[in-house]
Amino acid sequence: MNINKALLIRLAGEGAYQRGVKVYKNGAVLSISEKTGHIFAKVKGTEIYQVKLQITDKILDGRCDCLASDNVAFCKHCVATTLAYQDQQTEPSEPKNAGTFDRIQAYINQLPDQEIKHALFQLINNDDVLTKKWQLKAEHASGTIDIKQLKKQITKALPYRSIWEYAKVRNYFSNAETMLEPIFDIFSALDAEEVFSLTQYMSHRLNKLLERLDDSGGYRLSLEYQINNNLATSFKKLSWSADKKSQFLLQALMNDDRMVYPVIPEDFLDDSTSEVNELFYQNIQDKWDALPNLHSGASYDEQRPYNFLLYILLHQDKAEKNIPLEIALKTKMAIEVRDFIELAELNLAQKLTATNIKQADLWLEKALGHQDKLQHTIEIKRLKISLLEAKQQPQQAAEILWQIFAKTEQFSDYQKLQSLAKKSNVDKATCYQQAENILIKNIADQQHSKWHVAGYNLVDFYLHNNQIEKAAAYAKSNTLDINQLQLIAKKTLRLNTTLAFEFYQRIAMYYPKQSNNMAYQQTIDALVELKQDLPSDTRWHEKFKNLVDEIKKAYKPKRNLMKLLQQHFD
């Protein structure tokens, strides 16, 4: 089995994978042994954990007795063991093993044919997968392969079940791959029509199955790839007429009931299917031309064929770079305010001409007249600004942007305001003062984002403008975002040591409240940062020592924090 980073992340998750790499690099995998097709390991953590892996050509599975795994999940200890096992496998073989297979081959070559056949039969007889493979080979050789029987085997391999536990889903698809392997192996001996029929059936069952189980872990992906690859490959080999192939793809495109299927038309068409390509795209265009303009209030089912056809037409021969074509296509199905906004934006994205500006204006008027315009107020205003800029009316554009800034408080809007102010002959100081006044007023009116503490955007504004003294003055009397406070503290340290020390004291007393090792480390980092830049005189040395003692007293029960403080400052 190809074990790589992507597979390990899929099994363990990004966080557990990264932690597992650290466990492996720290040499915490104490021992590895292999028994009865499984790998057993002892991994050192807060205690010694027992890990069990199963690695075959098709399966990588793992169990651990740590709490994170709970004998179900693939944890960091499983990741570390897998990496250690890979290293063990890539070590040079012992000299005594050199030439093992050469000796075996030489021995087999001198055996009588009957003895070799008997040994092969015994191997097949003891392995269900090999039995199925050779059964199909025998049936093909005798001309008795039954496609209906193969479909029954597919049904047996992909039974409809409701499964929601990750471990059971993983085992389900592992078993399915094992059972379907002999059928995939026989494909090379079947004609394209038979392969296409069988893979279509597999695809149908897989899609129905995915309605009944939770495969958010992606355990089906290997099987899905095999099905889709064989489906698209056999399609190209079919002896159907170009018109029949084109019609099949058109019908398949309109079927949105499938969760997994090869991409239409990319996976089915290439340079070898030129006649089909031409007919398919012509059929798409004819079907599009036959559709009327979409009516207001159209349901999802009514919009569906438009969306499918639009996707194909936009991606044909890089048509998405042809803005006039995109405008013409999207005009046919523009019924919502979002559509009108997009068409106005597309007109303004071209080389600006009087015609394009006029068209953008017309689409903007449609957006303003739509009943849902209030949901898109900011977007419409930004579009109006772009139109006014295209008409070289920066002062009017700035008036609208000030309204937006008062709502968003985004620094990027302020930068845009500075640009418009310059074009309107308004000096930077006036622009700065107006923005500051708006931000201060919003704080007083309690108009601030629910995602940030009050004053966050004002402090951000000061920091972007390098107004450290103003940011520090605000921070002294107000609660601040902890990251902003730390940035202000660092920038203030050499300007006003006393005030900066006060900020660092707030930071160092804040982090331990979160009661986790990451927060404790952030406390240490802040203290180290403070200590490095403090003046070297005795007074500041004593104040720093008192601060550390204050933290120890306040958070004495937090043993991990106490260890870190002792390690760094005692």
Disulfide bonds with the S-S distance in Angstrom:
none
